[in-house]
Amino acid sequence: MNPERCIAFLQELIHTPSLPGQEGELAALVLAEMQQLGYDAAWQDDAGNVIGLIRGRGEAPAVMFNTHLDHVDPGDPRAWSHQPYGGAIAAGKVWGRGACDIKGPLAAQLYGVAALRVTDGPPPGDVYVTATVQEEVGGLGARFLLSHLGPTLVVVGEPSANTLRRGHRGRTELALHVKGRAAHASAPERAINPHFVVSNFVQRLPTLTMRQHAELGASSVAPTLIRTDQTSANVIPGEMWLTLDWRNVPGESGEDACTVLQPLVEASLIPGAKAEVEIPVVERRSFTGLTMRIPADNPAYSLPADHPAITAAAAILEQTFGQSVPIGHWRFATDGGHFAQAGMLVVGYGPGDESLAHTVREHIAIEGIEVALRGNAALARGLAMEYDQRRSG
């Protein structure tokens, strides 16, 4: 491992903007670095995901380390204490958009797994490192990756302060679509105003009984965006759409949420209005030109605390660092939900403070990257075999 080179590579990643759908330059950079580090194979799939492979001995299941290439919009650069694409080093931290979500964890995985190239022989099983496109906007990359890659174990590198994660609530984007009747704003009696339906609905939302999970708590729902079919302020709109952010617990689907909400919708109607709740399906296009129609959902998942994949990861990290590692859940959704839904065993481990993600204070401690390099190297070397022994023992 070369921490200094890893940090320099992280700075290069931050220097390279990679908004969803615009990850091409960063993908090329990551692919070239994998090749430079001596991965047995490295390639880019049709969606633009970058995949590196270190071949194993075939004695244990395959493990996939996963992060993503895209990041959220940095917003106004004047709001940052350091330039969002500057990759500045200050106070022992690397600053910039994507520093902790997700370019710091990406660099730590890429370099940590590459350490297998200088150890004694190949790992017990194949080890993949993947960096997917469009995680921030529905997971096109992860969904496409599942069409041609199916390892048993996945280590998702979303920020966890180098502790373990075993799941998270999901996220489903819902749309309340209300149809009324438009009219001139000077004659409101001629309209069937969808605003009143939406107002009734929002006031009733807090009365919902939300599904509970023993460890993740309750599902939640929040109204976020609103739009109408009008841009003129002197027209009562005929249609309105309210976006709802539903955070679902394991065992609850987006369709379940629609079913729960529909009685509320019906109780909120005014005479002549119609409304329904639906899960939007959006067509996304990768920078490679690949298009997919994607429902606006990220599944929830949770592995039991005593699951062999979790206990194996915990044992390896404890042996590596000489102390136990806390185990918990993320507050936010990740591509891990897609992998778990496909039957993979998903463990979370990555550097960075999750509370800094998507903020103008985003940075990552260099010390955390150095710890993650060791942790990722240890997991790449031993997770598959340790899991296999615990599962069969």
C-alpha positions as CSV (number, residue, x, y, z in Angstrom):
1,M,0.0,0.0,0.0
2,N,1.1,3.5,-0.7
3,P,-1.0,6.0,1.3
4,E,0.7,9.1,-0.2
5,R,0.0,7.9,-3.7
6,C,-3.6,7.0,-2.7
7,I,-4.2,10.6,-1.4
8,A,-2.7,12.1,-4.5
9,F,-5.1,10.0,-6.6
10,L,-8.0,11.1,-4.4
11,Q,-7.1,14.7,-5.1
12,E,-7.1,13.9,-8.8
13,L,-10.5,12.3,-8.5
14,I,-11.9,15.4,-6.8
15,H,-10.3,17.6,-9.5
16,T,-12.5,15.7,-12.0
17,P,-16.2,16.6,-11.9
18,S,-18.4,13.6,-12.4
19,L,-22.1,14.6,-12.0
20,P,-24.6,11.8,-12.9
21,G,-24.4,11.2,-16.6
22,Q,-21.1,12.9,-16.9
23,E,-18.8,10.4,-15.4
24,G,-16.8,9.5,-18.5
25,E,-13.6,11.3,-17.7
26,L,-13.5,10.0,-14.2
27,A,-14.2,6.4,-15.4
28,A,-11.2,6.6,-17.7
29,L,-9.1,7.9,-14.8
30,V,-10.2,5.0,-12.5
31,L,-9.7,2.4,-15.2
32,A,-6.2,3.7,-16.0
33,E,-5.3,3.6,-12.3
34,M,-6.4,0.0,-12.0
35,Q,-4.3,-1.0,-14.9
36,Q,-1.3,0.9,-13.5
37,L,-1.7,-0.9,-10.1
38,G,-1.6,-4.3,-11.8
39,Y,-5.1,-5.6,-11.5
40,D,-5.4,-8.9,-13.4
41,A,-8.1,-7.4,-15.5
42,A,-9.8,-4.0,-15.7
43,W,-12.6,-3.0,-18.0
44,Q,-15.6,-0.7,-18.5
45,D,-19.0,-2.2,-19.2
46,D,-21.8,-0.9,-21.5
47,A,-23.2,1.3,-18.8
48,G,-19.8,2.9,-18.1
49,N,-19.2,1.1,-14.8
50,V,-15.5,0.4,-14.1
51,I,-14.6,-3.1,-13.0
52,G,-11.3,-4.4,-11.8
53,L,-10.5,-8.0,-11.0
54,I,-7.8,-9.8,-8.9
55,R,-8.2,-13.5,-9.6
56,G,-8.4,-15.9,-6.7
57,R,-7.5,-19.5,-6.2
58,G,-11.1,-20.7,-6.6
59,E,-11.3,-21.8,-2.9
60,A,-13.8,-19.3,-1.6
61,P,-16.7,-17.2,-2.9
62,A,-16.1,-14.0,-4.9
63,V,-16.1,-10.7,-3.1
64,M,-17.0,-7.4,-4.8
65,F,-15.9,-4.0,-3.4
66,N,-18.2,-1.3,-4.6
67,T,-18.5,2.5,-4.7
68,H,-19.7,4.9,-7.4
69,L,-18.3,7.4,-9.8
70,D,-20.9,10.2,-9.5
71,H,-21.5,12.9,-7.0
72,V,-24.2,15.5,-6.2
73,D,-24.0,19.1,-7.4
74,P,-21.6,21.2,-5.4
75,G,-23.9,24.3,-5.5
76,D,-22.5,27.8,-5.1
77,P,-18.6,27.6,-4.8
78,R,-18.7,30.8,-2.7
79,A,-20.4,28.8,0.1
80,W,-17.3,26.5,0.4
81,S,-14.3,27.3,2.6
82,H,-12.2,25.4,0.0
83,Q,-13.0,25.1,-3.7
84,P,-15.3,22.2,-4.3
85,Y,-13.1,20.7,-7.1
86,G,-9.9,21.9,-5.6
87,G,-9.0,18.8,-3.6
88,A,-7.1,21.0,-1.1
89,I,-5.3,19.5,1.9
90,A,-5.8,21.4,5.1
91,A,-5.7,20.4,8.8
92,G,-5.0,16.7,7.9
93,K,-8.1,16.5,5.6
94,V,-8.8,16.4,1.9
95,W,-11.6,18.9,1.0
96,G,-14.0,19.0,-1.9
97,R,-17.2,17.6,-3.5
98,G,-17.1,13.8,-3.3
99,A,-14.3,13.7,-0.7
100,C,-16.3,11.4,1.5
101,D,-19.2,10.6,-0.8
102,I,-17.6,8.8,-2.6
103,K,-14.2,9.5,-4.0
104,G,-12.3,9.0,-0.7
105,P,-13.8,5.5,-0.2
106,L,-13.3,4.7,-3.9
107,A,-9.6,5.5,-3.7
108,A,-9.3,3.5,-0.4
109,Q,-11.0,0.4,-2.0
110,L,-9.0,0.6,-5.3
111,Y,-5.6,0.9,-3.4
112,G,-6.5,-1.4,-0.5
113,V,-7.5,-4.2,-2.8
114,A,-4.5,-3.6,-5.0
115,A,-2.3,-4.6,-2.0
116,L,-3.2,-8.2,-2.8
117,R,-0.8,-7.9,-5.7
118,V,2.2,-7.7,-3.3
119,T,1.1,-10.4,-0.8
120,D,1.9,-14.1,-0.9
121,G,-0.1,-15.5,-3.8
122,P,-3.6,-14.8,-5.0
123,P,-6.6,-14.5,-2.6
124,P,-8.8,-17.5,-1.9
125,G,-11.5,-16.2,-4.2
126,D,-11.9,-13.7,-7.0
127,V,-12.0,-10.0,-5.8
128,Y,-13.7,-7.4,-7.8
129,V,-13.6,-3.6,-7.4
130,T,-16.5,-1.8,-9.1
131,A,-17.3,1.9,-9.4
132,T,-20.8,2.4,-10.8
133,V,-22.5,5.3,-12.6
134,Q,-25.5,7.2,-11.5
135,E,-25.8,6.0,-7.9
136,E,-27.1,9.4,-6.9
137,V,-30.1,9.3,-9.3
138,G,-31.5,5.9,-9.0
139,G,-28.7,3.4,-9.5
140,L,-28.6,2.8,-13.3
141,G,-25.0,1.5,-12.9
142,A,-25.8,-0.9,-10.1
143,R,-28.9,-2.2,-11.8
144,F,-27.0,-2.9,-15.0
145,L,-24.0,-4.4,-13.2
146,L,-26.4,-7.1,-11.8
147,S,-27.0,-8.3,-15.4
148,H,-23.5,-9.6,-15.7
149,L,-21.8,-9.8,-12.2
150,G,-23.1,-11.7,-9.3
151,P,-20.6,-12.2,-6.4
152,T,-21.7,-13.8,-3.1
153,L,-20.3,-11.0,-0.9
154,V,-20.3,-7.2,-1.4
155,V,-18.4,-4.6,0.6
156,V,-20.1,-1.2,-0.1
157,G,-17.7,1.7,0.7
158,E,-20.2,4.4,1.6
159,P,-18.9,6.5,4.5
160,S,-19.2,4.7,7.8
161,A,-16.2,6.2,9.7
162,N,-14.5,2.8,9.2
163,T,-17.1,1.0,11.2
164,L,-19.3,-1.8,9.8
165,R,-22.8,-1.3,8.4
166,R,-25.3,-4.1,7.9
167,G,-28.2,-2.3,6.2
168,H,-30.3,0.8,5.8
169,R,-33.9,1.9,5.1
170,G,-34.8,2.1,1.5
171,R,-36.0,5.1,-0.4
172,T,-39.0,5.3,-2.7
173,E,-39.9,8.5,-4.5
174,L,-43.7,8.7,-4.8
175,A,-45.8,11.2,-6.8
176,L,-49.3,12.3,-5.8
177,H,-50.9,13.3,-9.1
178,V,-54.0,15.4,-8.8
179,K,-56.3,16.3,-11.7
180,G,-58.8,19.1,-11.3
181,R,-60.0,21.8,-13.7
182,A,-58.2,24.9,-14.7
183,A,-59.7,28.4,-14.7
184,H,-58.9,32.1,-14.7
185,A,-57.8,33.1,-11.2
186,S,-60.4,35.9,-11.2
187,A,-63.2,33.2,-11.2
188,P,-62.1,30.5,-8.7
189,E,-65.6,29.1,-8.6
190,R,-65.2,27.8,-12.1
191,A,-62.1,25.7,-11.1
192,I,-61.6,22.4,-9.4
193,N,-58.4,23.6,-7.7
194,P,-55.9,20.8,-7.1
195,H,-54.2,22.9,-4.5
196,F,-57.0,22.1,-2.0
197,V,-56.6,18.4,-2.5
198,V,-52.8,18.6,-2.0
199,S,-53.4,20.8,1.1
200,N,-55.9,18.3,2.6
201,F,-53.5,15.4,1.9
202,V,-50.4,17.1,3.4
203,Q,-52.4,17.9,6.6
204,R,-53.5,14.2,6.9
205,L,-50.0,12.8,6.4
206,P,-49.0,13.0,10.0
207,T,-51.9,10.7,10.9
208,L,-50.4,7.7,9.1
209,T,-49.4,4.7,11.1
210,M,-46.0,3.8,9.8
211,R,-44.5,0.4,9.6
212,Q,-41.9,-0.4,12.4
213,H,-38.6,-2.2,12.3
214,A,-37.0,-3.5,15.5
215,E,-33.6,-2.0,14.7
216,L,-34.2,0.7,12.0
217,G,-37.3,2.2,13.6
218,A,-40.2,3.4,11.6
219,S,-40.7,4.2,8.0
220,S,-41.1,7.9,7.3
221,V,-42.6,10.1,4.6
222,A,-41.8,13.7,3.8
223,P,-43.4,16.0,1.1
224,T,-40.5,17.6,-0.8
225,L,-41.3,19.1,-4.3
226,I,-44.4,20.5,-5.9
227,R,-45.2,21.4,-9.5
228,T,-48.2,22.3,-11.6
229,D,-49.1,22.3,-15.3
230,Q,-48.9,26.1,-15.2
231,T,-46.3,28.9,-15.2
232,S,-48.7,31.8,-15.1
233,A,-49.6,33.2,-11.7
234,N,-53.1,34.3,-12.8
235,V,-54.2,30.8,-13.8
236,I,-55.6,28.2,-11.4
237,P,-53.8,25.0,-12.5
238,G,-55.6,21.9,-13.8
239,E,-53.0,19.4,-12.6
240,M,-50.6,19.2,-9.7
241,W,-47.8,16.8,-8.7
242,L,-46.5,16.5,-5.1
243,T,-43.3,14.5,-4.6
244,L,-43.0,12.4,-1.5
245,D,-39.8,10.9,-0.1
246,W,-40.8,7.6,1.5
247,R,-38.1,5.9,3.6
248,N,-39.2,2.3,3.9
249,V,-38.0,-0.4,6.3
250,P,-37.0,-3.9,5.2
251,G,-40.0,-5.9,4.1
252,E,-41.9,-2.8,2.9
253,S,-42.0,-2.0,-0.8
254,G,-42.9,1.1,-2.7
255,E,-46.1,-0.6,-3.8
256,D,-46.9,-1.1,-0.1
257,A,-46.5,2.6,0.5
258,C,-48.9,3.4,-2.4
259,T,-51.5,1.1,-0.8
260,V,-51.1,2.8,2.6
261,L,-51.4,6.3,1.1
262,Q,-54.4,5.7,-1.2
263,P,-57.1,5.9,1.5
264,L,-55.6,9.3,2.5
265,V,-55.8,10.4,-1.1
266,E,-59.4,9.5,-1.4
267,A,-60.2,11.3,1.9
268,S,-58.5,14.4,0.6
269,L,-60.5,14.8,-2.6
270,I,-62.8,17.7,-3.3
271,P,-65.8,17.3,-5.6
272,G,-64.8,16.7,-9.2
273,A,-61.1,16.0,-8.5
274,K,-59.2,12.8,-9.2
275,A,-55.9,11.7,-7.7
276,E,-53.6,8.8,-7.4
277,V,-50.2,7.9,-5.9
278,E,-47.6,6.3,-8.2
279,I,-43.9,5.4,-8.4
280,P,-42.4,7.5,-11.2
281,V,-40.4,5.6,-13.8
282,V,-37.6,7.7,-15.3
283,E,-35.5,7.1,-18.4
284,R,-31.9,7.5,-17.6
285,R,-29.0,7.7,-20.1
286,S,-25.5,6.8,-19.2
287,F,-22.5,8.8,-20.7
288,T,-21.9,5.7,-22.9
289,G,-25.4,6.1,-24.5
290,L,-27.0,3.2,-22.7
291,T,-30.6,4.0,-21.6
292,M,-32.7,2.3,-19.0
293,R,-36.2,3.0,-17.6
294,I,-35.8,3.0,-13.8
295,P,-38.4,3.1,-11.1
296,A,-37.6,5.7,-8.4
297,D,-36.8,3.2,-5.7
298,N,-33.9,2.0,-3.6
299,P,-34.6,-1.2,-1.7
300,A,-34.1,-1.5,2.1
301,Y,-32.1,-4.3,3.6
302,S,-30.7,-5.5,6.9
303,L,-28.5,-8.4,7.7
304,P,-28.8,-9.9,11.2
305,A,-26.1,-8.9,13.6
306,D,-25.0,-12.6,13.9
307,H,-25.0,-13.3,10.2
308,P,-21.8,-15.0,9.1
309,A,-20.9,-12.2,6.6
310,I,-21.1,-9.6,9.4
311,T,-19.3,-11.6,12.1
312,A,-16.6,-12.6,9.6
313,A,-16.0,-9.0,8.7
314,A,-16.0,-7.9,12.3
315,A,-13.5,-10.6,13.2
316,I,-11.1,-9.7,10.4
317,L,-11.1,-6.0,11.3
318,E,-10.7,-6.8,15.0
319,Q,-7.7,-8.9,14.2
320,T,-6.3,-6.2,12.0
321,F,-6.7,-3.3,14.4
322,G,-6.6,-5.0,17.8
323,Q,-10.0,-3.8,18.9
324,S,-13.6,-4.4,18.1
325,V,-15.4,-2.4,15.4
326,P,-18.9,-1.0,16.0
327,I,-21.7,-2.4,13.9
328,G,-24.7,-0.4,12.9
329,H,-27.0,0.8,10.0
330,W,-26.7,3.7,7.6
331,R,-29.4,6.4,7.8
332,F,-29.4,6.8,4.0
333,A,-30.0,4.4,1.1
334,T,-27.2,3.0,-1.1
335,D,-26.7,0.8,-4.1
336,G,-26.3,-2.0,-1.5
337,G,-30.1,-2.3,-1.5
338,H,-30.1,-3.3,-5.2
339,F,-27.3,-5.9,-4.5
340,A,-29.1,-7.3,-1.4
341,Q,-32.4,-7.5,-3.4
342,A,-30.5,-9.7,-5.9
343,G,-29.5,-12.1,-3.2
344,M,-26.0,-10.8,-2.4
345,L,-24.7,-10.4,1.1
346,V,-23.9,-6.7,1.6
347,V,-21.5,-5.4,4.3
348,G,-20.8,-1.7,4.6
349,Y,-17.3,-0.4,5.4
350,G,-15.7,2.9,4.3
351,P,-13.9,6.0,5.6
352,G,-15.6,9.3,6.1
353,D,-18.2,11.0,8.2
354,E,-21.6,10.5,6.6
355,S,-22.9,13.7,8.1
356,L,-20.6,15.7,5.8
357,A,-21.9,14.1,2.6
358,H,-23.9,16.4,0.3
359,T,-22.8,19.5,2.3
360,V,-20.5,22.4,1.5
361,R,-18.3,21.2,4.4
362,E,-17.5,17.9,2.7
363,H,-14.0,16.6,3.5
364,I,-12.3,13.4,4.6
365,A,-9.6,12.8,7.1
366,I,-6.3,11.5,5.7
367,E,-6.0,9.3,8.8
368,G,-9.3,7.7,8.0
369,I,-8.2,6.9,4.4
370,E,-5.0,5.2,5.8
371,V,-7.2,3.1,8.2
372,A,-9.5,2.2,5.4
373,L,-6.6,1.1,3.2
374,R,-5.6,-1.5,5.9
375,G,-9.2,-2.5,6.5
376,N,-10.0,-3.0,2.8
377,A,-6.8,-5.0,2.3
378,A,-7.6,-7.3,5.2
379,L,-11.2,-7.8,4.0
380,A,-10.1,-8.5,0.5
381,R,-7.6,-11.0,1.7
382,G,-9.8,-12.8,4.3
383,L,-13.5,-12.1,4.2
384,A,-14.6,-14.8,1.7
385,M,-12.7,-17.6,3.5
386,E,-13.8,-16.5,6.9
387,Y,-17.4,-16.2,5.8
388,D,-17.2,-19.6,4.2
389,Q,-15.8,-21.2,7.3
390,R,-18.5,-19.6,9.6
391,R,-21.3,-20.5,7.2
392,S,-20.3,-24.2,7.0
393,G,-19.2,-24.5,10.6
